[in-house]
Amino acid sequence: MTRRLMLTCLTVVLTDRSSFFLVSLSVSLLSIAAHNTVQPLRDASLNAFVTVEHWLVFLVVICAAFL
């Protein structure tokens, strides 16, 4: 939930493209690191699935940076 709020609220305030992608990359990497450290879900396979989802968000941000 916090990641979603940070991605939407903080990136709306930013006006230039470079700071937008810098914030998006840092938030996506921070969410990957936090989820891998905490492992908040009881089911290990569900934790792995959510980790893949975090990596997909990171991949989308990287792909958007190259467009």
Secondary structure as the mmCIF struct_conf table of DSSP 4:
data_model
#
loop_
_struct_conf.conf_type_id
_struct_conf.id
_struct_conf.beg_label_comp_id
_struct_conf.beg_label_asym_id
_struct_conf.beg_label_seq_id
_struct_conf.end_label_comp_id
_struct_conf.end_label_asym_id
_struct_conf.end_label_seq_id
HELX_RH_AL_P HELX_RH_AL_P1 THR A 2 LEU A 5
HELX_RH_PI_P HELX_RH_PI_P1 MET A 6 LEU A 10
HELX_RH_AL_P HELX_RH_AL_P2 THR A 11 VAL A 13
BEND BEND1 ASP A 16 ASP A 16
HELX_RH_AL_P HELX_RH_AL_P3 ARG A 17 VAL A 38
BEND BEND2 LEU A 41 ARG A 42
HELX_RH_AL_P HELX_RH_AL_P4 ALA A 44 ALA A 65
TURN_TY1_P TURN_TY1_P1 PHE A 66 PHE A 66
#
